Amino acid sequence: MKLTIFLAAVSMVPASAQLAPMKPAPTPLAAKTGPGTITTPDRPLTPLQAILALEKDMDQRLGTTGVTDPCVVRGPSRGLYVSGLGTVFSAEVELAATPGGIALFGNPNQVAPEQKAKYRKIKLARVPQLEQTMRDVTLSLAASPALKLADNDQVVVVVRLWYQSWEDTTGLPGQIVARLDHRGGTVKVDIQ
């Protein structure tokens, strides 16, 4: 009974006495400079679909590095735009397919020492090939009109290298970073 009386009383309150809707908070993408004037950033936003397409292209290029035994892209590449920095694309790559069909958690004793040595030799030879592919990908990304980069932005491509637990990784890098200023210049590659 009390609920019915309360609802009846609330329904009789005129609409003008109700609270006004809250105004949306200002976004960092648009700042008001005067009444009725809105400015947008100097750089138009890069659509997510454009970044997704560039990620797929990067995966395809990385996955075809090495003609006879190509690199294995361990998961989809990820790209993002950081204001004031530029774009960063990252991927995880295995320099060569695991020998003998050993599963991810396979027994390392199943891999013969000769097979391990051959696998290591392939990986060592693949590092300069992957480095060149990363240079090409970085230049391609910098030239892409889909990214809409500002003049002071950079394009960074990072590949983290994946290894089996039984591998001898002496002399093999853990990651390779390629960087280019959007204004131009040469791609700088850092093998770490």
N, C-alpha and C positions, 0 to 999 in steps of 0.2 A: 504494500500500500504506500509506504514512504517513497519507494522508487518511482511509482506512478506520479505522485504529487511533484517530486523533484523534476522529472522529465517534462511534465506539463508546464512547470514554472520556467524551466530553461527554454522551452520552445516559444514562450511569449516574449522573451527578451528580443528587442529589435536588432536587426542585423547590423545597424550602425554602431551598436554598443559592443560588438565583438572585436577581438584583436585583429589588427591588420596583418596580412601575411608578411613573413620575414623577407627582407631584401637579400638576394644572393650575394655572397662574399665576392669581392673583386678577385679576378684571376691574375696570376703573374704574366699571362700572355697579353693582356690588354690593360693599359693604364689610362685613366682619364686625365686629360691635360686642361680641360676647360669644360664649361657646360655643353653637353651634347657632342663632345669631341672624344673619339677613342682612337688611340694609336695602336698599331700592331708591331710585333718585333721586326727588326730589319730583315730577318731570314724567315721565309714562309715555312710552315711546318712540313716535315717529310711524312707522307702518309705511311701507315703501318704496312699496307699492301706492298709498297715499293721496297721497304726494308725486307719483307718476307721473300720477295722475288730475288733480291740481291743475295740473301742467305742461301737460297736454293742454287743460284748460279755458283756461289762460292763452294758449296758442297760438291757440285758436279766437277768443278775444276780441280779441287783438292783430291777427289776420288779418282781422277784420271792421271794423277801424277805417277809416272812410272809405267811404261808401255806394257811390258810383259807381266809384271806382277804389281798392279797399282796399289797405292796407299788405301787404307781402309779408314773412312770417316766414321768415328765411333758414335756419333750422335749428330743431330742437326746443329748447324752453325747458329750463332746468335748475334744479332746486330742491334745497336742502339745509338741514339744521338745524345750527346752530352753538351749542353749549351756552354759556349766558351772553350770547348775542347774540340769537338767534331764528332766523327763517327768511330765506333769501336766494334769490330767484328771478331768473334772468337770461335774456335773449333777445337775438337779433340781428334787427333789423327794417330793411327798406327802406321808406321812407315812401310810395313809389308804385312801381308796376311799371315796369320799364325801357321807354322809348318805342320804338315801331317794331319790337319784337321783336328788338332788338339782343342778341346773345348776351353771356354774361358777359365773354368776351374779344373782343367785337366791335370793329370799327374805329370809333373815335370820329368819324371823318370822315363816317361814314354817317348821323350824326344832324345834321339841319339846325339852324342856330342858332335858328330859330323854335321848333322842337321842344324844344330844350334849355331855352329860356326858359319854355315852357309847363310842362315837367316840373319846373323849379325852382319855379314859382309854385304848382303842386300840392303840392310838398313843404313849402313855407313855410306853406301853409294847413293842412297835415296835422299840424304840430307841436302846436297846441293840442288837436286832436282826440285825438292819441295821449296827451297829458298827461292828459286827462279819462279815457281808457280805463285808463291806469295807476292813477289814483286809485281807480276802480271796482274794478280787479283787486286792489289792495292792501287795500281795505276787505273785499272778498269773502274774501280769504285770511285776514285777521285774524278774521273771523267764522266761519271753517270749523272745525267741531268735530274734523275729521280731523287737524289739526295738533297739538292738545293743547299749546298754548303756555302757558308760565308767565306770571305777571303782569308780570314785568319784561322779557319778551322783546319784540323788535321784529320787524316784517315789513318787509322791504326788497325792492323790485322794481326791477331795473336793466335798461334797454333800451339796448343799443349800436346806434347807427344805421349802416347800411351805405350806402356811396356808390360810384358808378362813378368810375373814374380821371379821366374827362373832365368831371366835374361841377364847377360853381362852388359850393363849400360855404360861401361867405361868408354869415354870418348863420344858418347851420344848425348845430344842436347835434351833438356827437359822441356824447353819451349823455344819458339822462334817468334820474334816480334818484328813486323815490318811497319814503318811509319813514313808518312809523306805529308808535307804541308800542302794544303789545297792550292796555294799560290803557285806551286810548281816546285821544281827542283828534282832531286833524285830520291829514290826510295832508300831509306836507311834500314838495314836489317841487322838485328841483334840476335845472335844465337847464344842462348843461355843454357 
